[in-house]
Amino acid sequence: MYTSGQPRARVQTQYFRHNPAQQAAVVGNLTQGWFPFNNVALGELAAEVRTGVYRNDREALIEKVKADPSLFMHCARTLASLVPSSESGVNPIYALRILEEEQLEQLLQIRPSDVSAHRLDKLSRPQALRLQHSLVSSYAAETLAAQVNLSPEVAYCAAAVRELGENLVAWNFPSVHLKAQLAEKRRARGETFNWAEELGVSPTEANKLLAQEWKLSAEIIAALEPGTGPHSSSMSVGELCDIAQLFAKSQDPLNYREATVEWKNREAQLSKYFNLDMLETVRTKTTHALSAYAIENKVLDSLPLAQTNVSDEVVRDRRLIVQNVYASRCEPELQSKFSSLYEQLDFGQLSLEGLRGLIRDVVPACGFDRGCLYLLDIRGKALTPTLRFGDVPLENYGALLHTIDTQIVPLLFQTTPIKKRGVGVQGGTVTQVFSGLNSGNHLGLLYFELGGHIENDPSHTTFLYFAAVRKGLIDCLG
């Protein structure tokens, strides 16, 4: 059975003395000032859901939501109204998995200004560090859970909720947050912090009140106190979250020197339960999540785990994520091909070299054997074959339009890809994938035929690949 060893010094917290009405009022004020979303990523995610990108890949959507702590917790507080009521309460990850497509669209139809008056581009360094801490803690709990026979989903959710109160305090009462941080630095000298006096409620109490209000599962609520919650033969979820929070603090040695030393001192003991090498994936996922915050902010770029972004490879990845979110979700091999493509581009300009790379390297790697870009002619009366993919001559694609659909014009404004069996450009029956180009500068239709070797491959994420290629093509055209 895991034991935490010698009790480590903690910042003393004094909870508000049983005044539920005043506690509720403080917590209500906190949630009125919700901490800000990653608006760029949220807009892209909502658009992807509308175009069916995640229809057969719900796990990828869940990962995208988890990369934004504010969005994940907003979903957590909203999901109880969308999923069937259950005596066991709501597990946000499971609920996201079972939502109908229409419900998912409804969930993500968010006007950020309606939810939060705060702006991410104005964040201070303490607020930025809260973002890093939240990501590391949640990812660490999830990553380590299975090794001690605990649910990764419950561990992730519990760790995320544990960070909620401090995130809300950091954005709504920044001076209180700074005082608490200063007390944390001085705890070796006996410094204490009285949350009741300063705020009226501690972050832990706020987390519990909100989790109960949102009808989160009993497993999650039980793990919100240190060392508590569902347990295996080794440890409880609460103890696991304590370890994850300690690891998160150790990634910020400037503000948590004692936690950094404590983590090193406990590594030998913890390695009896965990393969700590797996925590490298936590750092990588956190860096990736931070890089998706596509804002010009030197504070965010100076975070300890964001500093790893200086390598050429991660700089390319960041550019790719910002410019083509679909490509950033493809396999590493495909991401590499897209990254090479984007290195050729001057955004807003036609890139012939980029088009050559797209045709030669990217499209075949996505499983499309052949295809054509049709653009509307200058009179706006006809679609003209303009660019071919594969070895079939361009002129052969002229007659193909009549076999696709008799209602061509509506297809120009159809952003959701259509996939169907039909007569291909060479006369045989093939799987066709096509949609409008979805570009403000170019009105047209993009058409592909799947390669025979992957037509029946269930692992081929056709719509994702199509969307990634379409976005790459638009960027090449300028």
Buried (B, 14 or more C-beta within 10 A) or exposed (E): EBEBEEEBEEBEBEBBEEEEEEBBEBBEBBBEBBBBBBBBBBBBBBBBBBBBBBEEBBEBBBEBBBBBBBBBBBBBBBBBEBBEEEEEBBBBBBBBEEBEEEBBEBBBEBEBEEBBEBEBEEBBEBBBBBBBBBBBBBBBBBBBBEBBEBBBBBBBBBBBBBBBBBBBBBBBBEEBBEBBBEBBBEBEEEBEBBBBEBBBBBBBBBBBBBBEBBBBBBBBBBBBBBBBBBBBEBBBBBBBBBBBBBBBBBBBBEBBBBBBEBBEEBEEEBEEBBEBEEBEEBBBBBBBBBBBBBBEEEBBBEBBBBEBBEEEEBEBBBBBBBBBBBBBBBEEEBBBBBBBBBBBBEEEEEBEEBBEBBBEBBBBBBBBBBBBBBBBEEEEEEBBBBBBBBEBEEEBBBEBBEEBBEEBEEBBEBBBBBBEEBBBBEEEEBBBBBBBBBBEEBBBBBBBBBBEEBBEEEEBBBBBBBBBBBBBBBBBBB
